Amino acid sequence: MKKRLPVLLLFSFVFSIYVHSQRIEFAFDTAGNRISRTIILPAPTLETRTVQAEIEDEPEVEPFVERQGEHEIRIFPNPTRGMLAVEVRGGETTETVILTLFDMQGRVLQTIESTTGVIRQVDMSAYPQGTYMLQLRIGEQTMSYRIIKQ
């Protein structure tokens, strides 16, 4: 029993660190309505990505997927080293999607017009490492996502 206790404590400690490393942040308007959700996942290490790709034989990057009404928003990779892919699916007709990239001071860095069903590439390679905000406007809906540039 004495030998199992340290192993059990170590396992519990490691598991609790993993669980607490993921965060979900919400933003609300003045009426209390949720206007955005940001899921922040820890970046996997190079070893984890290599082993995962060899074992599962799948792409190394899993896209962030969120449903907003009738639309499905896919953003990947986040964190990124340069190119960020954004896809908005769904809706009954082809709708205009406006992608706007902001730095943390609120300055507009890029604005891209797209349509639903198209994967758009956002080139962030010219920007320094840091945190950026990507705003998507689809009709009257506006969503914001935190993007990490490595």
C-alpha positions in Angstrom: 0.0 0.0 0.0 2.9 2.4 0.8 4.4 1.9 -2.7 1.1 2.7 -4.4 0.4 5.9 -2.6 3.2 8.0 -4.2 2.4 6.7 -7.6 -1.3 7.5 -7.2 -0.4 11.0 -5.9 1.9 11.6 -8.8 -0.7 10.5 -11.3 -3.3 12.7 -9.7 -1.0 15.7 -9.8 -0.1 15.2 -13.5 -3.8 14.7 -14.4 -4.9 17.8 -12.6 -2.2 19.9 -14.3 -3.4 18.7 -17.7 -7.1 19.4 -17.0 -6.4 22.9 -15.6 -4.3 23.9 -18.6 -7.3 24.3 -20.8 -9.4 27.4 -20.6 -12.6 28.7 -22.0 -13.2 32.5 -22.0 -16.6 34.1 -22.7 -17.4 37.7 -23.6 -20.8 39.2 -22.9 -22.6 42.4 -24.0 -24.3 44.8 -21.6 -27.6 42.8 -21.8 -25.8 39.7 -20.6 -25.9 37.9 -24.0 -22.8 35.8 -24.9 -21.1 37.4 -27.9 -18.0 35.3 -28.1 -16.3 32.2 -26.8 -12.6 31.6 -26.9 -11.2 28.1 -26.2 -7.5 28.2 -25.3 -5.8 24.9 -25.5 -2.2 24.2 -24.6 0.1 23.9 -27.6 1.3 20.3 -27.9 5.0 19.7 -27.8 6.9 18.6 -30.9 7.2 15.0 -29.4 3.4 14.8 -28.8 2.6 16.0 -32.4 5.1 13.6 -34.0 4.0 10.6 -32.0 0.3 11.4 -32.5 0.8 11.7 -36.3 2.7 8.4 -36.5 0.1 6.5 -34.4 -3.1 8.0 -35.8 -1.8 8.7 -39.3 -3.9 11.9 -39.3 -3.0 15.5 -39.9 -1.0 17.1 -37.1 -3.4 20.0 -36.7 -6.9 19.7 -35.4 -9.1 22.7 -36.3 -11.0 24.6 -33.7 -14.7 24.1 -34.5 -17.6 26.2 -33.2 -21.3 26.2 -34.1 -22.9 29.7 -34.2 -26.6 29.3 -35.2 -26.7 27.6 -38.6 -22.9 28.2 -39.2 -19.9 26.0 -38.4 -16.7 27.9 -38.0 -13.3 26.2 -38.4 -10.1 27.9 -37.6 -6.7 26.2 -37.8 -3.8 26.0 -36.8 -4.0 28.0 -33.6 -1.3 28.7 -32.5 0.1 29.4 -36.0 3.5 30.1 -37.4 2.2 32.1 -40.3 -0.7 30.9 -42.3 -4.1 30.6 -40.7 -7.0 28.9 -42.4 -10.6 30.0 -41.7 -13.7 28.3 -43.0 -17.3 29.1 -42.4 -19.8 26.4 -43.4 -23.6 26.2 -43.3 -26.5 28.5 -44.0 -29.1 28.2 -46.7 -27.4 30.5 -49.2 -23.9 31.8 -49.9 -23.3 34.6 -47.4 -20.6 37.2 -47.3 -18.1 36.7 -44.5 -15.8 39.6 -43.4 -12.6 38.5 -41.6 -10.8 41.3 -39.8 -7.5 40.7 -38.0 -6.6 43.1 -35.1 -3.5 43.4 -33.0 -4.0 43.8 -29.2 -4.0 47.6 -29.4 -7.1 47.4 -31.6 -5.4 48.3 -34.9 -6.8 46.7 -38.0 -4.1 44.6 -39.7 -6.1 42.9 -42.4 -9.6 42.8 -43.7 -10.6 39.9 -46.0 -13.9 39.4 -47.7 -15.0 35.8 -48.3 -18.1 33.7 -48.6 -19.4 30.7 -46.7 -18.1 27.4 -47.9 -14.7 28.7 -48.8 -11.5 28.2 -46.9 -9.6 31.5 -46.7 -5.9 31.8 -45.8 -4.9 34.6 -43.5 -1.2 35.3 -43.9 0.3 36.3 -40.5 3.9 35.6 -41.4 4.8 39.3 -41.5 3.6 40.0 -38.0 5.6 39.4 -34.8 4.9 36.7 -32.3 2.0 37.5 -30.0 -1.7 37.5 -29.5 -4.2 38.8 -32.2 -7.9 38.9 -32.5 -9.8 37.6 -35.5 -13.3 39.0 -36.0 -15.8 37.3 -38.2 -18.9 39.0 -39.4 -21.6 37.0 -41.1 -24.6 39.1 -41.8 -25.6 40.6 -38.4 -23.5 38.1 -36.4 -20.1 39.1 -35.1 -17.7 36.6 -33.5 -14.2 37.2 -32.1 -11.4 34.6 -31.7 -8.0 34.9 -30.0 -5.2 33.8 -32.3 -1.7 33.1 -31.1 1.2 33.7 -33.5 4.4 31.8 -32.6 
